[in-house]
Amino acid sequence: MRRSASLLQVLLVFTTMVKTQWSTVSGIYCKEMSPNVYRPHSVTITEFGAIGDGVTLNTKAFRNAIFYLNSFADKGGAQLFVPAGKWLTGSFGLISHLTLSLDKDAVIIGSPDSSDWPVVDPLPSYGRGRELPGKRHQSLIFGSYLTDVIITGANGTIDGQGAIWWGWFHNHTLNYTRPHLVELMYSTNVVISNLTFKNSPFWNIHPVYCSQVLVQHVTILAPLNSPNTDGIDPDSSTNVCINHCYVKNGDDVIAIKSGWDEYGISFAHPSSNISISNITGETRGGAGIAFGSEMSGGISEVRAEGLRVVNSLQGIRIKTAPGRGGYVKNVYIADECSPHDKQYYNQGCCWRQRWCGWYTGRHSWGQLQQHLPVQCFPQCPICTSMELFTY
């Protein structure tokens, strides 16, 4: 169907969904996924010369190990085990039918040398680096066109050493957009679980153009004043489940995205069927759950419940910009507690001080209402028909 000019407007509609329907749908793509998949072949990173002293660069060891394990992809898959130690590395890619498993005392550490994070093309739904025109740094752990990928452990740690990147950001000395800790593209059947992610240079976990994604039992940590350290950002992805996570960071705890401006409109890959539950978070510079601001491909069919977010700017925030396009629709939010929201949702649906709407009542713990009405500013046509229901 040909897209009309009306797509340059953003339709923001919150509606209740029938709970039994949501339970059925979420069960299809969440409950069948597990981090405990048997792999008949397993190697340890030390077999490829890695040294876990926190000083030796192990990029070649990680890449060689994964290259070797690729020969088992059609033989039941394989596991790469990272034992106790501090394993310094640059960016490395994953393969299909792989489990990357970390010991509880294992720490994968991102190199402080930016040359160990290769420069790659921007995402097609963004058209440029998110921070700067042109290209961007590759994530510490990445992969494209994969299936059956598991990143897990006994609560081992992946540490991006983001402080040096945050310094370059504040000093305006970056040449390219900062990297994420984990980014998987065009991939299916992805599980990320039982790990701690620390000090990401930019966003922490970024599945983009993915389907069948489960993120569970992860801890994400960054200083409350760290810039743009989003926790979990499903982007132009479908059938995503995020549950039982703790996030303390400098930006949105969870941000659902779907591309940016004309590139996102043209790419036209929405995010849909997103299930979020049992999330605890604290963020000084963002929201518990954000829709956007990069949402030009559209966002729909989102269910979120069991949220506990403190000291945030907003509990739930819809953010966009005039002319960005896209839509947000069919969203169900329940059992959301943000007792210290600084503005009680009053910042509305836009950003950069272009507020388009506001909730006409405060929504705080112990004062839940069945229906929270929203008013839109008449001079802001992108905000229409917004409602938030609770039970």
C-alpha positions in Angstrom: 0.0 0.0 0.0 1.4 3.4 -0.9 2.2 5.5 2.1 0.5 8.8 2.2 1.7 12.1 3.5 -0.2 11.4 6.7 2.6 9.1 7.8 4.6 12.2 8.6 2.3 12.5 11.6 2.6 10.4 14.6 -0.5 8.7 16.0 -0.2 8.0 19.6 -2.9 5.7 20.9 -2.9 3.7 24.2 -5.5 1.0 24.4 -6.2 -1.9 26.7 -5.7 -5.4 25.4 -7.5 -8.4 26.6 -5.3 -10.1 29.1 -5.9 -13.6 28.0 -5.0 -12.7 24.4 -1.7 -11.2 25.5 -0.9 -14.3 27.6 -1.4 -16.5 24.6 0.6 -14.4 22.3 3.5 -13.9 24.7 3.7 -17.6 25.5 4.3 -18.4 21.9 7.5 -16.5 21.6 8.8 -16.4 25.1 8.2 -19.6 27.0 9.8 -21.8 24.3 13.1 -20.0 24.5 15.8 -20.9 27.0 19.5 -20.3 27.7 19.9 -23.9 28.5 20.4 -25.4 25.1 22.7 -28.5 24.8 25.8 -27.9 22.7 27.7 -31.1 21.8 30.9 -29.2 21.2 32.6 -26.9 23.7 36.0 -25.1 23.9 37.5 -22.7 26.4 38.9 -19.3 25.3 42.3 -20.2 26.9 42.7 -23.0 24.3 43.2 -20.2 21.7 45.9 -18.4 23.7 43.8 -15.9 25.7 45.3 -14.6 28.9 42.9 -13.3 31.5 45.1 -10.8 33.2 43.2 -7.7 32.3 46.2 -6.4 30.3 46.8 -8.8 27.4 44.6 -8.0 24.3 42.6 -11.1 23.4 40.7 -10.0 20.3 42.5 -12.5 18.1 41.8 -15.4 20.5 38.1 -14.6 20.6 37.9 -14.3 16.8 39.9 -17.5 16.2 37.8 -19.5 18.7 34.6 -18.5 17.0 36.0 -19.1 13.6 36.9 -22.6 14.7 33.5 -23.2 16.3 31.8 -22.3 13.0 32.7 -25.7 11.7 30.2 -27.2 14.2 27.3 -25.0 13.3 25.6 -27.8 11.4 26.6 -30.5 13.9 24.5 -29.3 16.8 26.2 -26.1 17.5 29.0 -25.2 20.0 29.8 -23.4 23.2 32.6 -20.9 23.9 33.3 -20.9 27.6 35.1 -17.9 29.3 36.6 -18.9 32.6 37.4 -16.7 35.6 39.7 -13.9 34.8 39.7 -10.4 33.2 39.7 -10.8 29.4 40.6 -7.6 27.6 39.3 -7.6 24.0 38.3 -5.5 21.0 35.1 -6.1 19.0 34.4 -9.7 18.0 31.5 -11.3 16.1 29.3 -14.3 16.9 28.0 -17.1 14.7 24.8 -19.1 14.5 24.1 -22.0 16.9 26.6 -20.7 19.4 26.5 -20.2 23.2 28.9 -17.7 24.7 29.0 -18.6 28.3 30.8 -16.7 31.1 31.9 -18.1 34.5 30.6 -16.1 37.5 34.1 -14.6 38.0 34.7 -13.9 34.3 34.9 -10.3 33.0 35.1 -9.5 29.3 36.6 -6.0 29.2 36.3 -3.7 26.2 39.6 -2.2 25.0 40.2 1.5 25.8 41.8 1.9 22.4 39.1 3.0 19.9 41.0 1.4 17.0 40.0 -2.0 18.5 36.4 -1.1 17.8 36.2 -1.0 14.0 34.2 1.6 12.1 31.2 0.3 10.2 28.4 1.7 8.1 25.4 3.3 9.8 22.2 1.3 10.2 20.0 1.6 7.1 17.0 2.7 9.2 19.2 5.6 10.6 21.1 6.7 7.6 24.0 8.1 9.6 25.6 7.7 13.0 23.3 8.5 15.9 25.7 11.1 17.2 27.7 12.2 14.2 27.2 12.2 10.4 28.7 9.2 8.7 29.8 5.9 10.2 29.9 4.4 13.7 32.0 2.2 15.9 31.1 -1.5 15.9 29.8 -3.0 19.1 32.0 -5.0 21.4 29.9 -8.2 20.7 28.1 -8.2 17.4 26.5 -10.4 14.8 24.4 -10.3 11.6 22.0 -12.8 10.0 22.3 -15.3 12.8 20.0 -17.8 14.4 20.1 -19.7 17.7 22.5 -17.4 19.6 22.8 -17.5 23.4 24.9 -15.1 25.5 24.7 -16.2 29.1 26.6 -17.2 32.2 26.6 -17.6 35.9 26.3 -13.8 36.3 29.6 -13.1 34.6 30.3 -9.6 33.5 30.8 -7.7 30.3 32.4 -4.3 31.0 32.7 -1.7 28.2 35.0 0.6 30.1 32.8 3.4 28.9 34.3 6.3 30.9 36.9 7.0 28.2 34.2 7.2 25.6 32.0 9.4 27.8 35.0 11.7 28.1 35.4 11.9 24.4 31.7 12.6 24.1 31.7 15.5 26.6 34.9 16.9 25.1 33.5 16.8 21.5 36.5 14.7 20.3 34.6 11.7 18.9 35.1 11.0 15.2 32.3 8.5 15.0 29.2 7.5 17.0 30.0 5.5 20.1 29.6 1.7 20.1 27.1 -0.5 22.0 28.1 -3.4 24.2 25.9 -5.9 22.3 24.3 -5.4 18.9 22.7 -8.2 16.9 21.2 -7.5 13.5 18.8 -9.5 11.3 18.9 -12.3 13.7 16.4 -14.8 15.2 16.1 -16.9 18.3 18.4 -14.8 20.4 18.8 -15.3 24.2 20.7 -12.9 26.5 20.5 -14.0 30.2 22.2 -14.2 33.6 24.9 -11.6 33.0 26.0 -8.2 34.3 26.6 -5.5 31.7 28.7 -2.5 32.9 29.8 0.9 31.7 28.7 0.6 28.1 30.1 3.4 25.8 26.6 3.9 24.4 23.5 1.7 24.5 23.9 -1.6 26.3 21.8 -4.3 24.5 20.6 -3.4 21.0 18.7 -6.1 19.0 17.9 -4.5 15.6 15.9 -6.0 12.8 15.6 -9.2 15.0 12.8 -11.5 15.9 12.3 -14.1 18.7 14.5 -12.3 21.3 14.6 -13.1 25.0 16.5 -10.9 27.5 16.1 -12.1 31.1 17.9 -12.0 34.4 20.4 -9.4 33.4 21.8 -6.6 35.5 22.9 -3.4 33.7 25.0 -0.8 35.5 26.4 2.6 34.6 26.8 5.9 36.5 23.6 7.9 36.7 25.3 10.8 34.9 26.7 8.6 32.1 25.5 9.8 28.7 23.1 7.7 26.6 23.7 4.5 28.4 20.3 3.0 27.6 19.7 -0.4 29.1 17.8 -2.6 26.5 16.7 -1.1 23.2 14.7 -3.4 20.9 14.8 -1.6 17.5 12.7 -2.5 14.5 12.3 -5.9 16.1 9.4 -8.3 16.7 8.5 -10.9 19.3 10.8 -9.6 22.0 10.5 -10.5 25.7 12.3 -8.6 28.4 11.9 -9.8 32.0 13.4 -10.0 35.5 16.1 -7.4 34.9 17.7 -4.7 37.0 19.0 -1.6 35.3 20.7 1.4 36.9 22.0 3.8 34.3 22.2 7.3 32.8 19.3 7.1 30.3 16.2 5.1 29.5 15.9 1.7 31.3 14.2 0.3 28.2 13.7 2.2 24.9 11.7 0.7 22.1 12.8 2.1 18.7 12.1 1.7 15.0 14.4 3.9 12.9 15.1 7.6 12.5 13.3 10.2 10.4 13.2 9.7 6.6 15.5 6.6 6.8 13.2 4.9 9.3 10.1 5.9 7.3 11.7 4.5 4.1 13.0 1.3 5.7 9.5 0.8 7.2 10.4 -1.9 9.7 8.3 -1.5 12.9 8.8 -2.9 16.4 5.9 -5.0 17.5 4.9 -7.8 20.0 7.1 -6.5 22.8 6.5 -8.1 26.2 8.1 -6.4 29.3 7.7 -7.7 32.9 9.3 -7.5 36.3 11.8 -4.7 35.7 13.5 -2.8 38.4 15.4 0.4 37.5 16.8 3.7 38.4 17.8 6.4 36.0 18.5 10.1 36.5 18.3 11.1 32.8 15.6 9.0 31.2 12.4 7.0 31.6 11.5 3.5 32.9 10.1 2.7 29.4 10.6 5.1 26.5 8.9 4.8 23.1 11.3 6.5 20.7 12.5 9.0 20.1 13.7 7.0 17.0 10.3 5.5 16.1 9.7 6.4 12.4 8.9 2.8 11.5 6.2 2.5 14.1 5.7 0.7 17.4 2.7 -1.5 18.3 1.5 -4.4 20.4 3.5 -3.7 23.6 2.6 -5.1 27.0 4.5 -4.0 30.1 3.7 -4.9 33.7 5.5 -5.3 37.0 7.7 -2.1 36.6 9.5 -0.6 39.6 11.4 2.6 38.6 12.8 5.2 41.0 14.3 8.6 40.7 13.6 8.8 37.0 12.5 11.8 34.9 9.5 9.8 33.7 8.0 6.4 34.4 6.6 5.9 30.9 7.6 8.4 28.1 6.6 8.7 24.5 9.1 10.9 22.7 9.4 12.0 19.1 9.8 15.1 17.0 7.6 17.0 14.6 7.8 15.3 11.1 9.5 12.1 12.4 6.6 9.9 11.2 5.6 6.5 12.5 3.0 5.6 15.2 2.6 4.2 18.7 -0.5 2.0 19.1 -1.9 -0.9 21.1 0.1 -0.5 24.3 -1.0 -2.1 27.6 0.7 -0.9 30.8 -0.2 -2.2 34.2 1.3 -2.5 37.7 3.7 0.3 37.1 5.2 2.0 40.2 7.4 5.1 39.9 7.1 6.6 43.3 9.7 9.3 42.7 9.0 10.3 39.2 10.2 13.9 39.1 7.5 15.1 36.8 4.7 12.5 37.2 4.5 12.0 33.4 3.7 15.7 32.8 6.4 16.1 30.1 4.1 14.7 27.4 4.9 13.0 24.2 7.6 15.2 22.6 11.1 16.2 23.4 13.5 19.1 23.0 11.0 21.2 25.0 8.4 20.9 22.3 5.7 19.4 24.5 2.6 18.2 22.8 0.5 16.8 25.6 0.2 16.1 29.3 -1.6 13.9 31.6 -4.4 15.6 33.4 -3.8 13.9 36.7 -0.9 12.6 38.7 -0.3 8.8 38.6 1.7 7.6 41.6 1.9 4.5 43.7 -1.2 4.0 45.9 -3.3 6.3 43.7 -3.9 4.2 40.6 -6.8 5.2 38.4 -8.6 3.1 35.8 -8.2 5.8 33.2 -5.7 8.6 32.9 -6.9 11.1 30.4 -4.4 13.0 28.2 -4.8 16.4 26.6 -2.9 17.5 23.5 -1.7 21.0 22.7 -3.7 22.2 19.6 -0.6 23.6 17.9 1.0 20.1 17.9 -0.8 18.0 15.3 1.3 14.9 15.9 -0.3 14.2 19.2 -3.8 12.7 18.9 -6.1 10.4 20.9 -3.8 9.4 23.8 -5.1 7.3 26.7 -3.4 5.3 29.4 -5.4 2.6 31.3 -4.4 0.8 34.5 -6.0 -1.9 36.6 
